[in-house]
Amino acid sequence: MEFGPHLMLASLEGAVIAAVLALTAMGLSIVFGVMRVVNVAHGEFYMLGAVLAWFVTTTIGGHPALGFVAALFIVPILVGILAAASDALILKHIKYDPDRTIVATIGLLYIFQQGTLMTFGPDARPVEAPFNQRLALPWFEMGDNGFQMFWPWGLSTTSYKLFVIAAAVFVLVGLWLFLTRTKIGLIMRATQQDSETAQAFGIPVGRVYSLVFGLGAALAALGAVLVVPIQQAHYLMGGDPLLLAFIVVIIGGLGSLPGTVVAAVLIGMSDGIVSVFFSPTVAKIIATLFVTMILIWRPQGLFGKVLR
């Protein structure tokens, strides 16, 4: 395959990575933006989403679409409730102190990881995609007879991967409308701006924090449900999403939702393209170097604000 079609194929793979990464990193960004909590256990909520998606689809059986649709709705709610309960039972009682919160979320990471290992075992669990038709892709090139379209061998993708991209865009637009057009979103933004003033005006800040922590975990779980038909579920799969989510949030600007989306696209696309042409290890090295340069030249991130 020539370079142009090969690059197009790599870009599509990068778009899938960017879509899932945007959902995962958005959850981390919302939690930090509102609560000022660095959630080290965020990757394990992603892992729980994938493993529970396998469990739900296996339990329901029948046509793959039935189990997948059920997992798409049930799993993020279950993981969100678990995260909200973790906030109410642990983080609330340590008063969201930055140092103790990091230690507490590290503890949650090991609890969820080892609990999943003991419950479901160490094996990787595949989930069948609800639909997965192979779609050939055209390529356009200037030839002797002018601008021509042809169909290079091997240039194709699947309908499910295109669905993942579309679903992520739909969820992100819905999340933006939720945060900017609803009363709950207004309360969350008021709490983010000044939690003490919000509490003085009667806003139940503790409940808002639990809701935000649950929402962040639910977004990570949703991303995992979408990706698990492509990548098998196992109890150690939370590490890479956590690393990439932190990279995205740092590059975009801590707590900046537009910055998170832009950075997710940049990192996801570069990860997909570099992984196809070189290796996933090189992609991670480049992303880490990018973070280092951001921290040196623009510590607040691309869209972050300088704290005064």
C-alpha positions as a printed NumPy array, in Angstrom:
array([[  0.   ,   0.   ,   0.   ],
       [  1.291,   3.479,  -0.855],
       [  2.07 ,   6.057,   1.814],
       [ -1.098,   8.151,   1.364],
       [ -3.617,   5.325,   1.87 ],
       [ -1.462,   3.894,   4.655],
       [ -1.535,   7.272,   6.43 ],
       [ -5.299,   7.442,   6.026],
       [ -5.672,   4.004,   7.625],
       [ -3.392,   5.01 ,  10.5  ],
       [ -5.395,   8.225,  10.972],
       [ -8.631,   6.235,  11.302],
       [ -7.031,   4.058,  13.974],
       [ -5.87 ,   7.225,  15.705],
       [ -9.384,   8.666,  15.558],
       [-10.738,   5.617,  17.397],
       [ -8.068,   6.003,  20.086],
       [ -8.797,   9.732,  20.323],
       [-12.541,   9.12 ,  20.718],
       [-12.143,   6.715,  23.644],
       [ -9.345,   8.804,  25.147],
       [-11.491,  11.945,  25.03 ],
       [-14.214,  10.248,  27.099],
       [-11.735,   8.842,  29.609],
       [ -9.747,  12.066,  29.982],
       [-12.929,  14.155,  30.165],
       [-13.949,  12.242,  33.285],
       [-10.564,  12.909,  34.865],
       [-10.704,  16.586,  33.872],
       [-14.197,  17.121,  35.315],
       [-13.191,  15.579,  38.639],
       [-10.111,  17.76 ,  38.915],
       [-11.85 ,  20.874,  37.63 ],
       [-14.679,  20.746,  40.165],
       [-13.155,  18.881,  43.125],
       [ -9.425,  19.604,  42.689],
       [ -8.869,  15.881,  43.199],
       [ -6.145,  13.935,  41.367],
       [ -7.888,  10.598,  40.928],
       [ -5.172,   7.954,  40.566],
       [ -7.865,   5.242,  40.511],
       [ -9.427,   6.636,  37.325],
       [ -7.855,   3.934,  35.158],
       [ -9.426,   1.243,  37.335],
       [-12.891,   2.658,  36.711],
       [-12.047,   2.242,  33.017],
       [-10.958,  -1.339,  33.702],
       [-14.125,  -2.063,  35.68 ],
       [-16.195,  -0.755,  32.779],
       [-14.527,  -3.193,  30.391],
       [-14.751,  -6.216,  32.696],
       [-18.355,  -5.517,  33.672],
       [-19.224,  -5.053,  29.995],
       [-17.923,  -8.567,  29.373],
       [-19.892,  -9.87 ,  32.384],
       [-23.157,  -8.22 ,  31.283],
       [-22.879,  -9.347,  27.659],
       [-22.013, -12.904,  28.725],
       [-24.86 , -13.035,  31.25 ],
       [-27.514, -11.772,  28.843],
       [-26.407, -13.916,  25.896],
       [-28.354, -14.066,  22.649],
       [-27.516, -11.672,  19.844],
       [-24.365,  -9.642,  20.595],
       [-26.296,  -6.383,  20.15 ],
       [-28.602,  -7.193,  23.095],
       [-25.788,  -7.6  ,  25.592],
       [-23.843,  -4.665,  24.191],
       [-26.765,  -2.233,  24.423],
       [-27.485,  -3.435,  27.965],
       [-23.816,  -2.941,  28.935],
       [-23.787,   0.486,  27.309],
       [-26.486,   1.674,  29.725],
       [-25.97 ,  -0.501,  32.82 ],
       [-22.191,  -0.506,  33.233],
       [-21.523,   3.283,  33.379],
       [-24.341,   3.629,  35.944],
       [-22.929,   0.817,  38.112],
       [-19.385,   2.194,  37.961],
       [-20.664,   5.731,  38.619],
       [-22.556,   4.545,  41.713],
       [-19.446,   2.701,  42.947],
       [-17.333,   5.831,  42.465],
       [-19.895,   8.066,  44.208],
       [-19.975,   5.636,  47.123],
       [-16.157,   5.67 ,  47.275],
       [-16.24 ,   9.451,  47.442],
       [-18.858,   9.514,  50.213],
       [-17.172,   6.792,  52.27 ],
       [-13.499,   7.781,  51.853],
       [-12.647,  11.065,  50.151],
       [-15.29 ,  13.072,  52.002],
       [-13.913,  11.958,  55.362],
       [-10.372,  13.057,  54.553],
       [-11.794,  16.446,  53.47 ],
       [-10.297,  16.164,  49.965],
       [ -6.83 ,  16.982,  51.254],
       [ -4.567,  16.79 ,  48.161],
       [ -1.873,  14.554,  49.663],
       [ -4.236,  12.188,  51.467],
       [ -6.542,  12.044,  48.44 ],
       [ -3.714,  10.773,  46.23 ],
       [ -2.885,   8.074,  48.783],
       [ -6.566,   7.159,  49.136],
       [ -7.103,   6.822,  45.382],
       [ -3.96 ,   4.692,  45.116],
       [ -5.568,   2.455,  47.722],
       [ -8.773,   2.351,  45.674],
       [ -6.715,   1.424,  42.623],
       [ -5.356,  -1.706,  44.299],
       [ -8.697,  -2.602,  45.881],
       [-10.523,  -2.496,  42.534],
       [ -7.698,  -4.187,  40.648],
       [ -7.208,  -7.069,  43.074],
       [-10.941,  -7.393,  43.69 ],
       [-11.456,  -7.825,  39.942],
       [ -8.648, -10.394,  39.805],
       [-10.176, -12.445,  42.62 ],
       [-13.696, -12.203,  41.176],
       [-13.15 , -12.693,  37.455],
       [ -9.668, -14.183,  37.23 ],
       [ -6.571, -13.122,  35.245],
       [ -7.73 , -14.125,  31.754],
       [ -8.43 , -11.584,  29.019],
       [-12.14 , -11.569,  28.122],
       [-13.313, -10.901,  24.551],
       [-16.604,  -9.152,  23.784],
       [-18.212,  -9.628,  20.387],
       [-19.058,  -6.406,  18.564],
       [-22.786,  -5.865,  17.909],
       [-21.941,  -5.253,  14.242],
       [-18.601,  -5.35 ,  12.49 ],
       [-18.932,  -5.114,   8.726],
       [-15.723,  -4.51 ,   6.807],
       [-15.954,  -1.287,   4.78 ],
       [-13.605,  -0.64 ,   1.859],
       [-12.336,   2.931,   1.658],
       [-11.628,   4.855,  -1.538],
       [ -8.538,   6.903,  -2.277],
       [ -8.322,   9.917,  -4.579],
       [ -5.249,  10.759,  -6.583],
       [ -4.243,  12.906,  -9.542],
       [ -3.446,  10.644, -12.503],
       [ -2.837,  10.949, -16.223],
       [ -6.57 ,  11.399, -16.847],
       [ -7.121,  13.92 , -14.047],
       [ -8.461,  13.422, -10.544],
       [ -9.312,   9.738, -10.109],
       [-10.787,   7.501,  -7.433],
       [ -9.532,   3.97 ,  -6.846],
       [ -9.804,   1.31 ,  -4.14 ],
       [ -6.382,   0.28 ,  -2.756],
       [ -6.159,  -3.279,  -1.506],
       [ -6.26 ,  -3.41 ,   2.294],
       [ -7.578,   0.142,   2.754],
       [-10.622,  -0.554,   4.895],
       [-12.115,  -0.155,   8.336],
       [-15.064,  -1.621,  10.208],
       [-18.499,  -0.193,  10.819],
       [-18.024,  -0.63 ,  14.558],
       [-14.921,   1.565,  14.668],
       [-16.815,   4.324,  12.878],
       [-19.608,   3.858,  15.437],
       [-17.138,   4.346,  18.302],
       [-16.036,   7.691,  16.845],
       [-19.626,   8.841,  16.267],
       [-20.76 ,   7.679,  19.724],
       [-17.926,   9.569,  21.452],
       [-18.79 ,  12.763,  19.585],
       [-22.461,  12.343,  20.516],
       [-21.649,  11.821,  24.214],
       [-19.245,  14.776,  24.338],
       [-21.821,  17.096,  22.749],
       [-24.441,  15.816,  25.197],
       [-22.041,  16.393,  28.094],
       [-21.388,  19.964,  26.942],
       [-25.141,  20.633,  26.752],
       [-25.585,  19.076,  30.196],
       [-22.908,  21.289,  31.747],
       [-24.013,  24.511,  30.032],
       [-27.796,  24.188,  29.63 ],
       [-29.066,  22.401,  32.755],
       [-29.536,  23.443,  36.376],
       [-27.305,  20.621,  37.607],
       [-24.574,  21.732,  35.227],
       [-24.899,  25.29 ,  36.512],
       [-24.576,  24.029,  40.091],
       [-21.471,  22.048,  39.164],
       [-19.879,  25.087,  37.522],
       [-20.771,  27.277,  40.507],
       [-19.142,  24.74 ,  42.816],
       [-16.081,  24.716,  40.585],
       [-15.752,  28.508,  40.73 ],
       [-16.08 ,  28.846,  44.517],
       [-17.247,  25.923,  46.643],
       [-17.471,  27.972,  49.855],
       [-19.708,  30.623,  48.287],
       [-21.796,  27.909,  46.649],
       [-22.307,  26.241,  50.013],
       [-23.27 ,  29.587,  51.553],
       [-26.027,  29.864,  48.937],
       [-27.419,  26.473,  49.942],
       [-25.766,  24.237,  47.338],
       [-25.048,  20.783,  48.846],
       [-21.377,  20.722,  47.902],
       [-20.826,  17.231,  49.321],
       [-23.533,  15.766,  47.068],
       [-22.199,  17.698,  44.103],
       [-18.744,  16.23 ,  44.701],
       [-20.156,  12.693,  44.841],
       [-22.103,  13.345,  41.628],
       [-19.007,  14.71 ,  39.878],
       [-16.81 ,  11.82 ,  41.031],
       [-19.436,   9.356,  39.833],
       [-19.846,  11.173,  36.506],
       [-16.102,  11.109,  35.885],
       [-15.945,   7.371,  36.566],
       [-19.03 ,   6.737,  34.404],
       [-17.385,   8.496,  31.441],
       [-14.289,   6.311,  31.814],
       [-16.474,   3.199,  32.036],
       [-18.433,   4.26 ,  28.951],
       [-15.207,   4.63 ,  26.997],
       [-14.206,   1.127,  28.104],
       [-17.569,  -0.36 ,  27.045],
       [-17.09 ,   1.161,  23.602],
       [-13.534,  -0.112,  23.212],
       [-13.866,  -3.603,  24.69 ],
       [-15.077,  -5.218,  21.422],
       [-11.772,  -3.973,  19.943],
       [ -9.51 ,  -4.573,  22.964],
       [-10.135,  -7.494,  25.304],
       [-11.016,  -6.856,  28.957],
       [ -8.594,  -7.833,  31.726],
       [ -7.785,  -6.673,  35.227],
       [ -4.514,  -4.903,  34.31 ],
       [ -5.859,  -2.78 ,  31.459],
       [ -6.268,   0.43 ,  33.492],
       [ -2.631,   1.527,  33.38 ],
       [ -2.28 ,   2.852,  29.829],
       [ -5.628,   4.741,  29.814],
       [ -4.688,   6.396,  33.113],
       [ -1.288,   7.483,  31.767],
       [ -2.734,   8.824,  28.526],
       [ -5.607,  10.54 ,  30.356],
       [ -3.139,  12.358,  32.628],
       [ -1.068,  13.338,  29.58 ],
       [ -4.176,  14.718,  27.865],
       [ -5.346,  16.646,  30.932],
       [ -1.89 ,  18.17 ,  31.495],
       [ -1.513,  19.189,  27.854],
       [ -5.05 ,  20.556,  27.553],
       [ -4.913,  22.375,  30.891],
       [ -6.065,  21.03 ,  34.24 ],
       [ -9.848,  21.347,  34.447],
       [-10.235,  22.762,  30.909],
       [-12.852,  20.73 ,  29.053],
       [-12.182,  22.229,  25.569],
       [ -8.47 ,  21.726,  26.167],
       [ -9.112,  18.098,  27.112],
       [-10.919,  17.419,  23.826],
       [ -8.23 ,  19.125,  21.717],
       [ -5.407,  17.352,  23.553],
       [ -7.207,  13.992,  23.269],
       [ -7.438,  14.428,  19.51 ],
       [ -3.754,  15.4  ,  19.277],
       [ -2.503,  12.542,  21.462],
       [ -4.954,   9.972,  20.099],
       [ -4.174,  10.741,  16.464],
       [ -0.427,  10.824,  17.041],
       [ -0.615,   7.592,  19.059],
       [ -2.503,   5.829,  16.271],
       [ -0.285,   7.091,  13.456],
       [  3.036,   6.527,  15.241],
       [  1.924,   3.078,  16.449],
       [  1.087,   1.998,  12.894],
       [  4.282,   3.324,  11.301],
       [  6.669,   2.586,  14.185],
       [  5.494,   1.042,  17.479],
       [  3.197,   1.799,  20.453],
       [  6.296,   2.269,  22.63 ],
       [  7.579,   5.076,  20.402],
       [  4.117,   6.66 ,  20.525],
       [  4.168,   6.695,  24.343],
       [  7.681,   8.175,  24.355],
       [  6.617,  10.987,  22.017],
       [  3.542,  11.743,  24.151],
       [  5.702,  11.877,  27.293],
       [  8.179,  14.231,  25.609],
       [  5.275,  16.431,  24.532],
       [  4.116,  16.66 ,  28.158],
       [  7.634,  17.569,  29.256],
       [  7.779,  20.428,  26.749],
       [  4.344,  21.662,  27.831],
       [  5.387,  21.643,  31.49 ],
       [  8.535,  23.627,  30.633],
       [  7.113,  26.198,  28.209],
       [  3.441,  26.426,  29.231],
       [  2.867,  24.825,  32.654],
       [ -0.848,  25.757,  32.698],
       [ -1.455,  23.708,  29.526],
       [ -2.704,  24.795,  26.113],
       [ -6.063,  26.057,  27.374],
       [ -5.378,  26.377,  31.102],
       [ -5.388,  29.64 ,  33.004],
       [ -2.576,  30.99 ,  35.104],
       [ -3.541,  30.957,  38.779],
       [ -3.056,  34.363,  40.384]])
